[in-house]
Amino acid sequence: GINAEYMGAISEGLEIHSDTGFEVYNGTYWTLAKVTSTEGNSVLIDVSGLQNISKVRYIWYDAPCTCCTIFKCPVYSRVPLLGVRTGDEPFLPAAPFFMDVSV
């Protein structure tokens, strides 16, 4: 698998709300890839059965987290609450990203 680490975030680890949202590129086309696990600030992306993977992207869509209800992004960073205001949640959505990899 591919280990994608979220760097520079104020984070207390990651929360996975869905195993979708990641895609890998094999030099010809993009293919969906699922998250298999998380540890600390990293997610493990399953690329079994895929070859020549050179790039990974996460929620690289026009409206990636807007389906039907709130909290539909796949990956969230756990953060301390900022206060006791109604609606505060202990997580923030992870930002879209694109990275080169060698598998």
Buried (B, 14 or more C-beta within 10 A) or exposed (E): BBEBEBEEBEBBBBBBBBBEBBBBBBEEEEBEBBBBEBEEBBBBBBBEEBEEBEBBBBBBEEEBBEEEEEEBBBBBBBBEEEEEEEEEEEBBBBEBEEEEBEE
